Amino acid sequence: MTAARPDGAGGAGGGGGQPSSFQAMWAQLAPIGRHPDSGGYRRYAWTGADAECRAWFRAQAEARGLVLETDRNGNQWAWLGDPLAGDAVVTGSHLDSVPDGGAFDGPLGVVSSFAALDELRRRGAEFTRPLAITNFGDEEGARFGLACVGSRLTAGQLTVEAAHRLRDADGVTLPQAMAAAGHDPDAIGPDPERLARIGAFVELHVEQGRALDLTGDPVGIASAIWPHGRWRFDFRGEANHAGTTRLADRRDPMLTYAETVLAARREAELAGALATFGKVAVEPNGVNAIPSLVRGWLDSRAADQGTLDTVVAAVEQAAREHADRAGIDLDVVRESFTPVVEFQHALRDELGTLLKGSARGTGRAVPVLSTGAGHDAGILSASVPTAMLFVRNPTGISHSPAEHAAEDDCAAGVTALADVLEGLACR
């Protein structure tokens, strides 16, 4: 395998009808949705970049003779074997990105899935169970503010009514965006029949942290996903002139918001948790205007539910105390929440057995680690047996153009995934 780099060029096709190599697939994906100034990716759901990614996925499926399906919620499935046979082994990830995100978050799992299938065919593996490769839609939630929309709808964790209320920053609703992209928004909703076909789902993902780098391992297995959620804080004050209004006469919600940001950092640090205000919207958003509204989104995560509840409650209490003193009105709305995910121990242990001595070549156990990042595998875990593989990220940086995985580690990830799929689907 050659280097996995976030640069390169090429079309979306499979090269004269032949499957693309890992390098070629990576190069074909690299230009799609990449911003020329930041070098990061803006592959938002139901946009032109998203359509190009979907076309790339379709080309890879066709080059391998796989049967392509797009389900009612816009997720793509490339099938080897009978999709209706049941007990299928499914792998894959997503192709969308956060604003100016990195090249590896999501796409590494999809590219590695096709490459792992190619490796199994080179080995002459005989499949005894159907196999599918997936591209889940709108995993990052960059456009509509809710993560894992495609998998949440499929698993029944997002109602149709709530999905139809989702809007982007321009006021475009999710149904409008789906319709403009040629998908029927009236068809979305729970898909229990599809989930019932799945015997196991394994998602490979670049690690979003440095645990593997610290242990010196190229590949790890996920044990759990921390509980996490997003809360919207609306601070309402009074718009006024920045050059004529005395400080004593101001009802400036920006100050209360700033105090809340500091409180979030303080409370998270005290609890050993994570809390981040990473998105903010201001009205009227003028350089010489005191804001009337500051809307900030809190992302908080912790190793257990009790700690998370404590942190969020403390942040909200601090916000309300500061708001009361400054004459600011405050509304807090929980926009999304995912409880702790404990990946099925039996499947997790089976992955460990399959990988011992194969992915690492040392006979030592592959490390098992938890993560604070959410994934489609975590959403599906309530409905089907799921597991995750992580590929080492030497810097630990993610959701940034600096996100990286080395050539040898990407190769190790493909080998590990192929070993797992062979053990699950070819016995």
RAWO-V393903 format. One line per field, one symbol per residue. ss: DSSP state (h for helix, s for strand, l for the rest). burial: # if it has 24 or more other C-alpha atoms within 12 Angstrom, else .. Layout:
ss = ???
burial = ???
This chain:
ss = lllllllllllllllllllllhhhhhhhhhlllsllllllsllllllhhhhhhhhhhhhhhhhlllsssslllllssssslllllllsssssssllllllslllllhhhhhhhhhhhhhhhhhlllllllssssssllllllllllllhhhhhhhllllhhhhhllslllllshhhhhhhllllhhhllllhhhhhlsssssssssllllhhhhhlllssssssslsssssssssslllsslllllhhhlllhhhhhhhhhhhhhhhhhhhllsssssssssslllllssllssssssssssllhhhhhhhhhhhhhhhhhhhhhhllssssssssssllssllhhhhhhhhhhhllllllllllllssssllllhhhhhlllllsssssslllllllllllllllhhhhhhhhhhhhhhhhhhhll
burial = #..####...####....################.....########.################.################.#..###################################......#.##############################.#..##.#.#....######......#..####..####################...########################.........############.###.##..#.#####..####.....################..##########.###.##..#.###.#.###########..##########.###.....#############################.##############################..
